[in-house]
């Protein structure tokens, strides 16, 4: 197999979204991920490119799971402020295939905030259609 290398610049952020300069890491390789502008409403998204496709020609479930994981943190951070944390659980249900070329968006809500564990749930949509639901928990790190 040959390695796919990004040779083009990321697309401009959609209206109401920003493309942050994230530190080098997995998110840079899996994204780029766009975030709703600062405010209480969470939202993380990406443009589904051919490199996000599975062998069936739609967005790979791993790309959607990565988006859900990013969204868990965004949901918690917007509700409680930034802190160090790690994912404890991530549950998902795939509802429909997500097409390549679409802007894929995750949003959700914090359902419970304990001292160390936080719980959230959300929905991922493509072109206004739900493609995956998710729930999970993150643990605050000291």
C-alpha positions as CSV (number, residue, x, y, z in Angstrom):
1,X,0.0,0.0,0.0
2,X,1.1,3.5,-0.6
3,X,0.8,6.2,2.0
4,X,-1.6,9.1,1.3
5,X,-0.1,12.5,2.1
6,X,-2.1,15.7,2.2
7,X,-0.8,18.1,-0.4
8,X,-3.6,20.6,-0.3
9,X,-4.5,23.2,2.4
10,X,-7.6,22.5,4.5
11,X,-10.8,24.0,3.3
12,X,-11.9,27.3,4.8
13,X,-14.1,26.8,7.9
14,X,-17.9,26.9,7.2
15,X,-19.7,30.0,8.4
16,X,-19.8,30.0,12.2
17,X,-17.0,27.6,12.6
18,X,-13.2,27.9,13.2
19,X,-10.2,25.7,12.3
20,X,-8.0,25.8,15.3
21,X,-4.2,25.3,15.2
22,X,-4.1,22.0,17.1
23,X,-0.8,20.6,18.4
24,X,0.8,17.8,16.3
25,X,-1.0,14.5,17.0
26,X,-3.6,12.1,15.8
27,X,-6.3,14.7,15.4
28,X,-4.2,16.5,12.7
29,X,-3.9,13.3,10.7
30,X,-7.6,12.3,11.1
31,X,-9.0,15.8,10.5
32,X,-8.8,18.6,10.1
33,X,-11.5,19.2,12.6
34,X,-13.5,22.4,12.7
35,X,-15.2,23.7,15.9
36,X,-18.2,25.9,16.3
37,X,-17.1,29.4,17.3
38,X,-16.7,30.0,21.0
39,X,-19.9,29.8,22.9
40,X,-22.0,27.3,24.8
41,X,-23.2,25.3,21.8
42,X,-20.8,22.4,21.1
43,X,-20.0,21.3,17.6
44,X,-17.1,19.6,15.9
45,X,-17.0,18.7,12.3
46,X,-14.9,17.7,9.3
47,X,-15.2,17.6,5.5
48,X,-15.4,13.9,4.5
49,X,-12.6,13.4,2.0
50,X,-11.7,10.3,-0.1
51,X,-9.1,9.4,2.5
52,X,-11.9,9.1,5.1
53,X,-13.7,6.4,3.0
54,X,-14.1,2.7,3.8
55,X,-13.9,0.1,1.1
56,X,-17.6,0.7,0.4
57,X,-17.0,4.3,-0.6
58,X,-18.7,6.0,2.4
59,X,-17.1,7.5,5.5
60,X,-15.3,4.9,7.6
61,X,-16.8,4.2,11.0
62,X,-13.4,4.9,12.6
63,X,-13.5,8.4,11.2
64,X,-17.0,8.9,12.8
65,X,-15.8,7.4,16.1
66,X,-12.9,9.8,16.1
67,X,-15.3,12.7,15.6
68,X,-17.5,11.4,18.4
69,X,-14.5,11.3,20.7
70,X,-13.5,14.8,19.8
71,X,-17.1,15.9,20.4
72,X,-17.2,14.4,23.9
73,X,-14.4,16.7,24.9
74,X,-15.9,19.7,23.2
75,X,-19.2,19.1,25.0
76,X,-17.5,18.8,28.4
77,X,-15.2,21.8,27.9
78,X,-17.9,24.1,26.8
79,X,-20.0,23.2,29.8
80,X,-17.3,23.2,32.4
81,X,-14.2,24.9,31.0
82,X,-11.0,23.3,29.9
83,X,-9.2,20.6,31.9
84,X,-7.0,17.5,31.3
85,X,-9.1,14.4,30.7
86,X,-9.1,11.0,29.0
87,X,-11.8,9.0,27.4
88,X,-13.2,6.2,29.6
89,X,-16.1,4.9,27.4
90,X,-17.3,5.6,23.9
91,X,-20.5,3.9,22.6
92,X,-21.9,4.4,19.2
93,X,-24.8,3.3,16.9
94,X,-24.3,3.7,13.2
95,X,-27.6,4.9,11.7
96,X,-26.9,5.6,8.0
97,X,-23.9,5.8,5.8
98,X,-22.2,9.2,5.6
99,X,-21.3,10.3,2.1
100,X,-17.8,11.4,1.0
101,X,-17.8,15.2,0.2
102,X,-20.2,16.1,3.0
103,X,-19.5,18.3,6.0
104,X,-19.9,15.8,8.9
105,X,-21.0,17.5,12.2
106,X,-21.2,16.3,15.8
107,X,-23.2,18.0,18.5
108,X,-24.5,16.9,21.9
109,X,-25.0,17.6,25.6
110,X,-23.5,16.9,28.9
111,X,-25.8,14.6,30.8
112,X,-23.9,14.3,34.1
113,X,-20.9,15.9,35.7
114,X,-19.4,14.2,38.7
115,X,-16.2,15.2,40.5
116,X,-14.0,13.0,38.3
117,X,-16.3,11.4,35.7
118,X,-18.4,13.3,33.1
119,X,-21.0,11.8,30.8
120,X,-22.2,13.1,27.5
121,X,-24.2,12.1,24.5
122,X,-24.7,13.3,21.0
123,X,-25.6,12.9,17.3
124,X,-23.5,13.0,14.2
125,X,-25.1,14.3,11.0
126,X,-24.2,14.6,7.4
127,X,-26.2,17.0,5.2
128,X,-28.8,17.2,7.9
129,X,-29.3,13.5,8.2
130,X,-28.4,11.6,11.4
131,X,-25.6,9.0,10.6
132,X,-24.4,8.0,14.1
133,X,-25.5,8.5,17.7
134,X,-22.9,8.3,20.5
135,X,-22.5,8.5,24.3
136,X,-19.5,8.3,26.5
137,X,-17.6,9.3,29.5
138,X,-14.4,11.1,30.2
139,X,-12.3,11.2,33.4
140,X,-10.7,14.3,34.7
141,X,-7.0,13.9,35.1
142,X,-5.0,15.7,37.8
